[in-house]
């Protein structure tokens, strides 16, 4: 009876960008004390950097970058009521997703640097897998405030990427914020492109680095997205509607 009610509620959430479809959680992977990855019984054709809108009855839809597309994986940080509800899901439980949406990363160059701040690493591991499969050398910088918040180190290494860890308090890897450590990495070798996902301040620092080092940057910006299809304008940033033209923007 509860499943029937939830399905009827979902049927009323149709929008121009597609109807949410019910999927089940097949595995929950703890990443840190406040981050989990949900593996779902769904597959999508998607670029790294694209996102889906996720929904549970009683909550608004929220955007989540794809950590993987086959099967769909969403890395979720517990920051509020909806993400806490997602954290409570167990294998067999249902949620609804809509997408993929937005514009993702484009792979270019033969040696690339990926910089992820906190759970911003999620779409970058997806990107690293595709790039390494093409024979591209990947260096992944995973940054956080402290050691217990550093994510995806083993995942990047398993893919074959070189890994650099940065923490603001120096409790793991190199001490410093992501742009500071990225600058050291860029000075230590030649890179063809810079990719980033994380807080906006970090991305602006990476954008400045790309200009300084004369390489293109592709940066994934977070934004409050309500519709995901460019109708509501809630994610407009400097004249760019991020759910359509982003969330990945190219500079240089």
C-alpha positions in Angstrom: 0.0 0.0 0.0 2.8 2.4 0.9 4.6 1.6 -2.4 1.4 2.2 -4.4 1.0 5.6 -2.7 4.6 6.6 -3.4 4.2 5.6 -7.0 1.1 7.7 -7.4 2.8 10.7 -5.9 5.7 10.2 -8.2 3.4 10.0 -11.3 2.3 13.6 -10.5 5.9 14.9 -10.7 6.2 14.8 -14.5 8.0 17.8 -16.0 9.2 18.7 -19.5 12.6 17.3 -18.7 11.2 13.8 -18.3 9.3 11.8 -15.7 11.1 10.6 -12.6 11.6 6.9 -12.6 11.6 4.7 -9.5 14.9 2.9 -8.9 16.1 0.8 -6.0 19.2 1.0 -3.9 21.3 -2.1 -4.4 24.3 -1.1 -2.3 25.3 1.6 0.2 29.1 2.5 0.4 30.2 4.5 3.4 32.8 7.1 2.3 33.3 9.0 5.5 31.4 9.9 8.6 29.0 12.2 6.7 29.3 10.9 3.1 27.8 7.8 1.5 27.6 6.5 -2.1 24.3 5.0 -3.2 24.6 2.4 -5.9 21.3 2.1 -7.8 19.7 -0.5 -10.1 19.7 1.9 -13.0 21.9 2.7 -16.0 22.1 5.9 -18.0 24.0 7.2 -21.0 25.8 10.2 -19.6 29.0 12.3 -19.7 31.0 12.7 -16.5 29.9 16.0 -14.9 26.2 15.5 -15.8 23.7 15.2 -13.0 20.3 13.7 -12.1 17.5 15.2 -10.1 16.7 12.9 -7.2 13.4 12.8 -5.2 11.7 11.1 -2.3 8.0 11.7 -1.4 7.7 14.6 1.0 10.9 16.3 -0.2 11.9 18.7 -3.1 14.0 17.3 -5.9 17.7 17.9 -5.5 20.5 17.7 -8.1 23.4 15.2 -7.7 26.4 14.7 -9.9 26.7 11.2 -11.3 29.6 9.4 -9.6 29.0 6.7 -12.2 26.5 5.9 -14.9 26.5 2.1 -15.2 25.2 1.4 -12.7 24.1 4.9 -11.5 26.0 6.0 -8.3 25.3 9.1 -6.3 27.7 10.3 -3.6 25.7 12.2 -1.0 27.0 14.3 1.8 24.6 14.6 4.8 23.9 18.4 5.1 20.2 18.7 5.6 16.8 16.8 5.8 16.8 15.5 2.3 20.4 14.2 2.3 19.7 12.7 5.7 16.7 10.9 4.3 18.9 9.5 1.5 21.5 8.4 4.0 18.8 6.4 5.8 18.0 4.4 2.6 18.9 0.7 2.7 19.3 -1.9 -0.1 15.9 -2.5 -1.6 14.5 0.9 -0.8 13.3 3.2 -3.6 14.0 6.7 -4.7 13.2 8.5 -8.0 15.6 10.0 -10.4 15.3 12.2 -13.5 18.1 12.7 -16.0 20.9 12.8 -17.0 20.8 16.5 -17.3 23.2 19.4 -18.0 26.5 19.6 -19.8 29.4 17.5 -18.6 33.1 17.3 -19.1 34.9 16.9 -22.4 38.1 14.9 -22.3 41.0 16.7 -24.0 44.8 16.4 -23.9 47.1 13.6 -22.9 48.0 14.6 -19.4 45.3 16.1 -17.2 44.9 17.3 -13.6 41.7 16.7 -11.7 41.0 18.7 -8.5 38.1 17.8 -6.3 37.1 19.6 -3.1 35.3 17.4 -0.6 32.5 15.4 -2.2 33.3 17.3 -5.5 35.5 14.4 -6.3 32.5 12.3 -7.3 32.2 13.2 -11.0 36.0 13.4 -11.3 36.4 9.7 -10.6 33.9 9.0 -13.4 35.9 11.3 -15.6 39.2 9.6 -14.6 37.9 6.2 -15.5 37.0 7.3 -19.0 40.2 9.2 -19.5 42.5 6.4 -18.4 40.6 4.0 -20.7 41.7 6.3 -23.5 45.4 6.1 -22.4 45.4 9.6 -20.9 47.7 10.2 -17.8 45.6 11.4 -14.9 46.7 13.1 -11.7 43.8 13.4 -9.2 44.1 15.9 -6.3 41.5 15.2 -3.6 41.3 18.0 -1.1 39.4 18.4 2.2 39.7 20.3 5.5 41.0 17.4 7.4 42.1 13.7 6.9 38.8 12.1 7.8 37.0 14.1 5.1 39.4 13.1 2.3 37.4 11.0 -0.3 38.1 8.6 -3.1 41.8 8.0 -2.7 41.6 4.3 -3.1 39.1 4.6 -6.0 41.4 6.9 -8.0 44.4 4.6 -7.3 42.4 1.6 -8.4 41.7 3.3 -11.7 45.4 4.0 -12.3 45.5 7.7 -11.5 48.4 9.3 -9.6 46.9 10.7 -6.4 47.7 13.9 -4.5 46.1 14.5 -1.1 45.6 18.0 0.3 44.2 19.0 3.7 43.9 22.5 5.1 45.1 21.4 8.6 47.9 19.2 7.2 46.6 16.1 8.9 47.0 14.1 5.6 49.0 14.6 2.4 50.1 18.2 1.7 49.1 21.1 3.8 47.1 23.8 2.1 43.9 24.6 0.2 43.2 22.9 -3.1 44.3 25.8 -5.4 47.6 26.1 -3.5 48.4 22.5 -3.8 47.2 22.4 -7.4 49.7 25.2 -8.2 52.5 23.1 -6.8 51.4 20.1 -8.9 51.2 22.3 -12.1 54.7 23.7 -11.4 56.1 20.1 -11.1 55.1 19.0 -14.5 53.4 19.7 -17.8 49.7 19.4 -18.0 47.3 19.8 -21.0 44.1 20.6 -19.1 42.7 21.3 -15.6 39.4 19.9 -14.3 37.7 20.8 -11.1 34.6 20.3 -9.0 34.0 21.7 -5.5 33.2 24.9 -3.7 33.0 28.1 -5.8 35.9 29.8 -4.1 38.1 26.8 -5.0 36.9 26.8 -8.6 37.7 30.5 -8.9 41.2 29.7 -7.6 41.6 27.0 -10.2 40.3 29.3 -13.0 43.1 31.8 -12.1 45.6 29.0 -12.2 44.5 27.9 -15.6 45.1 31.5 -16.9 48.5 31.6 -15.1 49.7 28.3 -16.6 48.0 28.9 -20.0 45.9 25.7 -20.0 42.2 25.2 -20.5 40.0 24.6 -17.5 36.7 22.8 -17.2 35.0 23.5 -13.9 31.8 22.1 -12.4 29.8 24.7 -10.5 27.3 23.9 -7.8 24.0 25.8 -7.8 20.5 25.6 -6.4 18.5 23.9 -9.1 14.7 23.4 -8.9 13.7 22.3 -12.4 16.9 21.1 -14.0 15.7 22.1 -17.5 16.3 25.8 -17.7 12.7 27.0 -16.9 12.9 28.4 -13.4 16.1 30.4 -13.6 17.1 29.5 -10.0 20.6 28.4 -11.1 21.4 31.4 -13.2 25.0 32.6 -12.6 26.5 35.6 -14.5 24.0 35.1 -17.3 24.6 31.4 -17.6 21.8 28.9 -16.7 23.9 26.2 -15.1 21.4 23.3 -15.4 21.5 23.7 -19.2 24.8 25.4 -20.2 26.6 23.8 -17.2 27.2 22.7 -14.6 30.5 22.3 -16.3 31.9 25.5 -17.8 35.0 25.7 -20.0 37.6 28.5 -19.6 40.5 29.1 -21.9 
